[in-house]
Amino acid sequence: MQKIVNKINKGLKGAVTIPADKSISHRAVMFASIAKGESVIKNFSKGQDPLSSLNVCKALGVQAEFDNELLIINSTGKLNTPSIALDCGNSGTTMRLMSGILAGQNFNSTLIGDDSLSKRPMKRVIEPLSLMGAEIKSNDFKAPLNIQGKNLHAIDYNSKLASAQVKSCILLAGLNAEGKTSFTEPYISRNHTEIMLKYMGANINIDCKTVTIEKSILEPRTIEICGDISSAAYFIAAGLIVPNAKIILKNVGLNPTRIGILEAAEKMGGSIEILDKKIVSGELVGDLQVSYSNLKACTIEGEIIPRLIDELPVIAVLATQAEGTTIIKDAQDLRNKESDRIKAVVTELKKIGADIVETPDGFIINGKKSLKGGTEVETYHDHRLAMSLYVAGLICEKPLLINGFEWVDISFPEFEKLFNSLSL
């Protein structure tokens, strides 16, 4: 699908409620599926990726049905042998987290995905799971993953990568493992798994960069899911770079391990005000007021990277409008996403007039540059790149034509509708 994006001349005004957090939605349906009894999930994300997790759980015998805005999960606490391969679609979160759950079951299973997911690296979860006694056959450490359920034993795992998906996979395997399983990472990655496991009664201990879990039985809960800051990121960026913009983003998750984009925007001189804060199902939530700002360049590196890894493509768009040279580094894992996001971002932003250079682990962006538009850009089957290019199109001098815009539906089917509500 092609999408033409035109320059916004009157600014962005109004308020939008950000859709449900996808990371939390994945975890809510998975964890409820292994808790005995009825769990109620409020505000479950309808993006294709969380729905992939829901469908996998249903294929494992879990009863799940929607009742208006509620997702009701009923589980015996035990999963059933699947009669089909478990299709994770485009969702790396589904495949990696379910690997941890399935490795310790008393049955065999196979995880598959679409062409894009089948190219993504799974060695990062296969290796530690194997150390726990798991038996997983793969296609050169890529999907499909054939998992033979085994009795698992605990490990103390020191990860070279700060990855919430790897951490979550090992903690979920630790729920079924004998002994205490610990996971240590170089920086603290997003911690939704730890928060929700604790909320559901798991025997879990958090000590800075090390998380330890013991064999646990999860309790069913009512889980209310806040808005996704990764989805809010595109509105934050647009609010900062579209002249005369002033918008309010409601119900945004403000988990400290996820607010790297707010820290980066503040470093760049962006005007963002938190209007309200509260705790919902263990997560910090609030409303954000974002206003057009004169941005300045900065360097983004080190321990902040795991807290904004998914937002770096749209941060690159922000940097094109910041005075000076912005450097983004230590982000080599961007090359292992739905696309090689470093190469893709550089290639497409150059087409519209950005002064951006590819480095092995990030970008160098010279601003402030007027973005020209008047051309076609590609999404590489990558929803985050599609949305980042849409934001860039809002300030391009000429209309921007985005090819493959349908990939936005993977994570944010309401995306364009919400933007249109702010630009009337």
Backbone torsions as a table, in degrees:
resi	resn	phi	psi	omega
1	MET	NA	132.8	176.3
2	GLN	-95.7	143.7	178.8
3	LYS	-131.4	127.0	175.9
4	ILE	-96.8	126.5	179.1
5	VAL	-113.0	128.9	-179.6
6	ASN	-107.6	154.2	178.5
7	LYS	-61.8	138.3	175.2
8	ILE	-88.3	119.4	-176.9
9	ASN	-100.7	-19.4	-174.9
10	LYS	-107.0	9.9	-178.9
11	GLY	81.2	177.2	176.3
12	LEU	-115.1	129.5	-177.1
13	LYS	-136.0	148.0	173.3
14	GLY	116.8	-165.3	-177.1
15	ALA	-134.6	144.9	174.6
16	VAL	-134.2	149.1	173.4
17	THR	-95.8	122.0	-176.0
18	ILE	-74.1	133.3	179.6
19	PRO	-62.8	167.5	-171.8
20	ALA	-59.5	146.1	178.4
21	ASP	-65.4	125.0	-177.7
22	LYS	-71.2	-40.8	-179.7
23	SER	-59.6	-42.9	-179.6
24	ILE	-72.7	-36.1	178.6
25	SER	-61.4	-44.8	176.1
26	HIS	-53.3	-50.9	-174.4
27	ARG	-68.0	-38.8	-178.2
28	ALA	-59.9	-46.2	-177.0
29	VAL	-72.5	-36.3	178.9
30	MET	-67.5	-47.9	-175.5
31	PHE	-69.0	-38.6	176.4
32	ALA	-63.2	-29.0	-178.4
33	SER	-72.0	-20.3	179.0
34	ILE	-110.3	10.6	174.3
35	ALA	-102.6	133.1	-177.2
36	LYS	-77.4	119.9	178.2
37	GLY	122.7	-161.4	-176.0
38	GLU	-104.6	125.2	172.9
39	SER	-113.0	145.3	178.3
40	VAL	-117.4	121.9	-179.5
41	ILE	-107.9	119.4	179.5
42	LYS	-97.8	132.6	175.4
43	ASN	68.6	44.2	176.9
44	PHE	-68.5	138.2	-179.9
45	SER	-66.9	135.2	177.8
46	LYS	-96.3	12.4	174.6
47	GLY	-64.4	156.5	-175.8
48	GLN	-62.6	-34.4	-178.7
49	ASP	-65.3	-52.3	176.4
50	PRO	-61.2	-34.2	177.2
51	LEU	-65.4	-30.1	174.0
52	SER	-62.5	-42.3	177.4
53	SER	-63.6	-41.8	178.4
54	LEU	-61.1	-44.9	-178.5
55	ASN	-66.1	-36.0	177.0
56	VAL	-63.9	-43.8	180.0
57	CYS	-64.1	-38.9	177.8
58	LYS	-65.1	-37.0	178.0
59	ALA	-67.7	-16.9	177.4
60	LEU	-95.6	13.6	172.4
61	GLY	95.1	4.9	-178.7
62	VAL	-81.7	136.1	177.2
63	GLN	-86.4	126.2	-178.2
64	ALA	-146.4	131.8	177.2
65	GLU	-149.6	149.4	178.6
66	PHE	-88.7	138.5	173.2
67	ASP	-128.5	92.7	-171.1
68	ASN	57.6	-118.0	-177.6
69	GLU	-93.2	8.2	179.2
70	LEU	-104.3	141.7	170.5
71	LEU	-109.9	116.6	-177.3
72	ILE	-98.7	121.3	-179.9
73	ILE	-112.1	125.1	173.3
74	ASN	-119.9	126.8	-176.4
75	SER	-139.8	149.4	173.9
76	THR	-81.0	-6.0	-174.9
77	GLY	90.0	-8.7	178.3
78	LYS	-125.9	140.6	179.4
79	LEU	-89.4	152.8	179.7
80	ASN	-100.0	155.4	175.7
81	THR	-60.5	124.4	-179.1
82	PRO	-75.3	146.1	179.0
83	SER	-92.0	-8.7	-179.0
84	ILE	-135.3	167.2	171.7
85	ALA	-66.4	143.5	-175.7
86	LEU	-90.2	110.7	-171.9
87	ASP	-88.8	113.1	-179.2
88	CYS	-89.7	0.7	179.4
89	GLY	60.8	-124.1	-179.8
90	ASN	-102.6	8.9	-167.6
91	SER	-95.7	107.0	174.4
92	GLY	-67.5	-33.0	177.5
93	THR	-60.8	-45.0	179.6
94	THR	-59.5	-48.9	-175.8
95	MET	-65.4	-44.3	-175.0
96	ARG	-72.9	-42.4	-179.3
97	LEU	-71.2	-41.0	179.5
98	MET	-65.4	-28.7	176.2
99	SER	-58.2	-41.6	179.0
100	GLY	-66.4	-38.9	179.3
101	ILE	-69.4	-43.0	-172.6
102	LEU	-78.0	-24.4	-175.6
103	ALA	-61.1	-29.3	-176.5
104	GLY	-103.2	13.1	179.0
105	GLN	-81.4	170.4	179.9
106	ASN	-99.2	30.3	177.0
107	PHE	-147.0	168.3	178.8
108	ASN	-98.1	152.3	-179.4
109	SER	-153.0	162.4	178.5
110	THR	-131.1	128.1	176.3
111	LEU	-103.0	126.6	178.1
112	ILE	-124.3	168.0	177.4
113	GLY	-151.7	-179.2	178.9
114	ASP	-75.5	-178.1	-175.3
115	ASP	-58.9	-40.2	-178.8
116	SER	-66.5	-48.2	-179.7
117	LEU	-64.3	-33.2	-177.8
118	SER	-69.0	-9.7	177.8
119	LYS	-99.3	-5.9	-174.1
120	ARG	-86.3	148.9	-172.9
121	PRO	-73.6	129.9	177.5
122	MET	-115.8	1.4	178.4
123	LYS	-59.1	-32.7	-177.0
124	ARG	-62.9	-24.4	174.6
125	VAL	-103.3	-30.3	-178.6
126	ILE	-64.5	-42.6	-176.9
127	GLU	-62.3	-52.6	179.6
128	PRO	-66.4	-35.4	177.1
129	LEU	-63.2	-37.8	177.6
130	SER	-63.7	-36.4	177.0
131	LEU	-64.0	-24.8	178.6
132	MET	-86.3	-1.2	179.8
133	GLY	102.3	5.1	179.0
134	ALA	-72.4	152.7	175.5
135	GLU	-122.0	109.4	-176.1
136	ILE	-130.2	122.7	174.9
137	LYS	-101.5	138.7	-175.4
138	SER	-142.0	176.2	175.3
139	ASN	-97.3	83.6	-177.5
140	ASP	54.8	49.9	179.4
141	PHE	64.4	26.2	173.3
142	LYS	-130.0	164.6	179.5
143	ALA	-63.4	153.4	5.0
144	PRO	-75.6	151.0	177.3
145	LEU	-107.5	117.9	175.7
146	ASN	-97.6	111.8	-172.5
147	ILE	-108.4	120.1	175.7
148	GLN	-99.0	114.1	-176.2
149	GLY	-59.3	133.4	-177.1
150	LYS	-137.7	163.0	169.1
151	ASN	-76.8	121.7	-174.8
152	LEU	-98.4	154.5	174.8
153	HIS	-122.2	155.5	-175.6
154	ALA	-70.0	153.1	172.7
155	ILE	-137.6	161.0	167.6
156	ASP	-107.1	109.3	-170.8
157	TYR	-112.1	123.8	175.1
158	ASN	-102.2	109.9	-175.8
159	SER	-90.6	135.5	174.8
160	LYS	-77.0	-16.7	-175.8
161	LEU	-112.3	132.2	172.1
162	ALA	-83.6	101.5	-173.6
163	SER	-139.5	119.4	177.8
164	ALA	-66.3	-32.2	-179.2
165	GLN	-68.7	-44.2	178.9
166	VAL	-66.1	-46.3	179.0
167	LYS	-57.0	-46.8	-178.4
168	SER	-63.6	-41.3	178.8
169	CYS	-57.4	-46.8	-176.9
170	ILE	-70.5	-38.8	178.2
171	LEU	-65.2	-38.5	178.9
172	LEU	-68.8	-37.1	173.5
173	ALA	-64.5	-36.1	179.9
174	GLY	-64.7	-22.1	175.8
175	LEU	-61.4	-27.4	-177.4
176	ASN	-109.7	6.1	-174.1
177	ALA	-99.1	148.9	175.7
178	GLU	-77.8	127.3	178.8
179	GLY	100.5	-170.6	-179.0
180	LYS	-101.4	119.3	177.7
181	THR	-97.6	129.5	178.0
182	SER	-123.1	148.1	179.4
183	PHE	-131.3	124.5	178.9
184	THR	-120.1	132.7	-178.7
185	GLU	-125.6	158.1	-175.9
186	PRO	-67.4	-34.9	173.6
187	TYR	-130.5	160.4	178.7
188	ILE	-79.8	113.9	175.5
189	SER	-86.1	175.9	-176.1
190	ARG	-53.9	141.2	-167.4
191	ASN	-118.4	29.4	179.3
192	HIS	-60.2	-35.1	-179.9
193	THR	-63.2	-47.6	-179.2
194	GLU	-61.3	-43.9	-179.0
195	ILE	-61.3	-46.7	-175.9
196	MET	-72.8	-37.6	177.0
197	LEU	-61.2	-42.2	177.7
198	LYS	-64.7	-41.9	179.7
199	TYR	-61.2	-30.2	-178.2
200	MET	-98.2	12.5	170.1
201	GLY	91.6	12.9	179.1
202	ALA	-69.3	152.0	176.3
203	ASN	-85.6	88.5	-171.9
204	ILE	-132.1	142.9	180.0
205	ASN	-131.2	134.4	-177.8
206	ILE	-117.5	121.9	179.8
207	ASP	-130.8	88.3	-178.9
208	CYS	57.5	-113.8	-175.8
209	LYS	-90.0	4.4	179.3
210	THR	-116.2	130.8	176.2
211	VAL	-118.6	133.2	-179.5
212	THR	-122.9	135.7	179.5
213	ILE	-134.2	147.1	174.7
214	GLU	-116.6	166.1	177.6
215	LYS	-52.1	127.7	-172.1
216	SER	-142.9	154.4	171.5
217	ILE	-110.1	120.3	-178.5
218	LEU	-79.4	146.3	178.7
219	GLU	-102.5	140.1	177.8
220	PRO	-64.5	147.4	-176.2
221	ARG	-144.4	164.1	163.5
222	THR	-90.3	123.4	-175.9
223	ILE	-120.6	117.3	177.1
224	GLU	-101.2	124.2	-172.4
225	ILE	-98.9	127.7	-179.6
226	CYS	-81.2	175.3	177.9
227	GLY	-70.7	153.0	-172.5
228	ASP	-88.4	115.5	179.5
229	ILE	-65.9	-25.4	175.9
230	SER	-67.6	-31.3	173.6
231	SER	-77.2	-38.4	178.3
232	ALA	-63.3	-24.4	-174.5
233	ALA	-55.2	-37.0	-177.2
234	TYR	-70.9	-34.4	176.9
235	PHE	-74.6	-36.9	175.3
236	ILE	-59.6	-49.0	-178.8
237	ALA	-62.6	-46.0	-179.8
238	ALA	-62.8	-41.7	179.0
239	GLY	-61.0	-31.6	-178.0
240	LEU	-81.5	-26.7	-172.0
241	ILE	-113.8	-13.4	176.1
242	VAL	-85.7	118.6	-178.7
243	PRO	-54.6	139.9	178.4
244	ASN	69.9	14.0	178.9
245	ALA	-77.3	141.7	170.7
246	LYS	-155.7	108.4	-172.5
247	ILE	-132.6	158.6	175.3
248	ILE	-119.6	130.3	178.9
249	LEU	-109.4	117.9	-173.3
250	LYS	-96.7	147.8	171.2
251	ASN	61.1	47.6	-178.7
252	VAL	-94.7	131.1	174.3
253	GLY	-65.8	130.1	-177.2
254	LEU	-118.2	30.8	176.4
255	ASN	-51.7	127.8	-176.5
256	PRO	-56.9	-24.4	179.0
257	THR	-83.2	0.4	-177.5
258	ARG	-120.4	-5.7	-169.7
259	ILE	-96.3	28.4	177.2
260	GLY	-56.6	-36.0	-179.3
261	ILE	-66.4	-33.1	176.7
262	LEU	-68.4	-39.3	178.3
263	GLU	-66.0	-41.5	179.3
264	ALA	-66.6	-42.4	179.7
265	ALA	-63.8	-40.0	177.3
266	GLU	-63.1	-40.8	178.6
267	LYS	-62.3	-30.6	-179.6
268	MET	-87.7	1.0	178.4
269	GLY	88.1	17.1	-179.6
270	GLY	-73.7	145.3	-179.6
271	SER	-94.0	101.9	177.7
272	ILE	-133.0	125.0	-179.0
273	GLU	-119.8	130.9	175.3
274	ILE	-87.8	118.8	-173.1
275	LEU	-90.4	-26.7	-173.7
276	ASP	-155.6	143.5	177.4
277	LYS	-133.4	141.7	175.0
278	LYS	-159.3	163.3	177.5
279	ILE	-101.9	127.1	179.0
280	VAL	-128.4	116.3	-178.9
281	SER	50.3	40.2	176.9
282	GLY	88.5	-9.1	-176.4
283	GLU	-106.0	142.9	176.0
284	LEU	-78.6	130.9	-175.2
285	VAL	-133.7	149.8	176.2
286	GLY	-164.1	176.9	174.4
287	ASP	-104.6	146.3	-178.9
288	LEU	-119.6	134.3	170.3
289	GLN	-107.2	122.9	-174.8
290	VAL	-119.8	131.9	-178.6
291	SER	-128.6	151.7	176.9
292	TYR	-54.1	138.6	-174.5
293	SER	-141.2	151.9	169.6
294	ASN	-86.0	109.5	-172.2
295	LEU	-92.3	153.3	174.5
296	LYS	-125.3	153.9	-175.6
297	ALA	-69.3	160.4	176.4
298	CYS	-156.2	174.7	173.6
299	THR	-109.1	132.4	-179.9
300	ILE	-119.2	117.5	-173.2
301	GLU	-160.1	171.1	169.4
302	GLY	70.5	-137.7	-168.6
303	GLU	-70.2	-13.4	176.9
304	ILE	-75.7	-21.4	-173.1
305	ILE	-56.1	-47.8	178.7
306	PRO	-61.3	-20.2	-177.8
307	ARG	-86.5	-5.1	178.3
308	LEU	-145.2	20.9	-174.6
309	ILE	-56.0	-41.1	-177.8
310	ASP	-75.2	-19.8	-176.9
311	GLU	-93.2	-3.5	-175.2
312	LEU	-61.3	-35.9	176.5
313	PRO	-59.4	-42.9	-179.8
314	VAL	-77.4	-25.7	172.8
315	ILE	-65.8	-33.9	175.0
316	ALA	-62.1	-38.3	175.3
317	VAL	-63.8	-44.6	175.6
318	LEU	-54.0	-43.8	-174.7
319	ALA	-65.3	-26.2	177.2
320	THR	-65.2	-19.5	-178.4
321	GLN	-106.5	11.8	179.8
322	ALA	-104.1	135.3	178.8
323	GLU	-68.6	125.4	177.8
324	GLY	107.6	-165.4	-175.4
325	THR	-109.3	116.7	176.8
326	THR	-95.3	131.9	179.0
327	ILE	-117.4	126.8	175.3
328	ILE	-118.1	120.6	-178.6
329	LYS	-141.4	175.5	-175.8
330	ASP	67.3	22.1	-175.9
331	ALA	-115.2	35.7	-176.9
332	GLN	-62.0	-22.0	-179.8
333	ASP	-68.9	-11.6	173.5
334	LEU	-60.0	-23.0	-179.2
335	ARG	-75.6	-9.3	-177.4
336	ASN	-110.5	23.2	179.5
337	LYS	-92.7	-160.2	-179.6
338	GLU	-56.4	-28.6	170.8
339	SER	-135.7	175.5	166.7
340	ASP	-76.0	92.4	-169.6
341	ARG	-67.7	-25.5	176.9
342	ILE	-66.2	-54.1	-179.2
343	LYS	-63.5	-42.1	-177.2
344	ALA	-64.7	-46.5	-179.5
345	VAL	-60.8	-46.4	-179.1
346	VAL	-62.9	-47.2	-177.8
347	THR	-59.4	-46.3	-174.0
348	GLU	-78.7	-37.9	178.6
349	LEU	-68.9	-31.1	175.4
350	LYS	-61.8	-36.4	-178.6
351	LYS	-59.6	-29.4	-174.6
352	ILE	-104.0	11.1	171.9
353	GLY	106.7	4.9	178.4
354	ALA	-73.8	146.0	173.9
355	ASP	-97.7	90.0	-172.8
356	ILE	-136.3	138.6	-177.4
357	VAL	-123.5	137.2	177.5
358	GLU	-81.1	135.9	170.7
359	THR	-121.9	167.8	-178.8
360	PRO	-57.3	-31.5	-174.9
361	ASP	-125.7	24.7	178.7
362	GLY	164.5	-143.6	-176.9
363	PHE	-139.7	159.6	165.6
364	ILE	-123.7	123.3	-174.1
365	ILE	-124.0	123.8	177.2
366	ASN	-101.0	125.4	-178.7
367	GLY	-128.9	179.1	-3.3
368	LYS	-87.6	134.2	-177.0
369	LYS	-121.4	139.1	173.2
370	SER	-77.3	123.5	179.4
371	LEU	-85.8	129.3	-169.5
372	LYS	-84.6	-43.3	-174.0
373	GLY	69.8	-148.3	178.8
374	GLY	68.0	27.4	-177.2
375	THR	-150.2	177.6	175.5
376	GLU	-101.2	141.9	175.1
377	VAL	-127.7	158.6	-174.7
378	GLU	-111.5	152.8	-179.4
379	THR	-105.1	-14.2	178.8
380	TYR	57.6	33.6	-178.7
381	HIS	60.7	28.6	-172.9
382	ASP	-120.3	111.8	-176.4
383	HIS	-61.4	-39.0	-177.0
384	ARG	-70.4	-34.9	175.8
385	LEU	-67.2	-40.9	179.1
386	ALA	-58.8	-45.5	-178.4
387	MET	-70.4	-35.2	177.9
388	SER	-64.8	-40.8	178.5
389	LEU	-67.6	-34.2	176.1
390	TYR	-60.2	-45.9	178.8
391	VAL	-60.9	-42.5	177.1
392	ALA	-60.6	-38.6	-179.3
393	GLY	-62.0	-25.7	-178.6
394	LEU	-67.1	-18.7	179.8
395	ILE	-118.8	6.2	177.8
396	CYS	-72.6	144.2	-179.0
397	GLU	-65.4	-35.3	179.4
398	LYS	-120.2	158.3	-179.0
399	PRO	-55.1	143.7	179.9
400	LEU	-111.6	130.2	179.5
401	LEU	-105.1	117.1	-177.9
402	ILE	-102.6	120.0	176.0
403	ASN	-86.4	141.4	177.8
404	GLY	74.8	31.2	-176.7
405	PHE	-68.7	-14.8	-179.2
406	GLU	-64.4	-15.3	179.5
407	TRP	-67.9	-14.6	174.8
408	VAL	-58.8	-32.2	-177.8
409	ASP	-62.9	-19.0	177.9
410	ILE	-54.9	-41.8	-173.7
411	SER	-122.7	-21.9	-167.2
412	PHE	-151.0	70.4	-177.3
413	PRO	-63.3	-21.5	-179.1
414	GLU	-87.6	1.1	-169.3
415	PHE	-50.6	-59.1	-174.5
416	GLU	-67.5	-38.0	179.9
417	LYS	-60.0	-42.2	-179.8
418	LEU	-68.8	-39.3	177.3
419	PHE	-64.3	-41.2	-179.8
420	ASN	-61.9	-31.7	-178.4
421	SER	-69.4	-19.3	-179.4
422	LEU	-94.8	-11.4	-172.7
423	SER	-116.2	20.6	179.5
424	LEU	-71.2	NA	NA
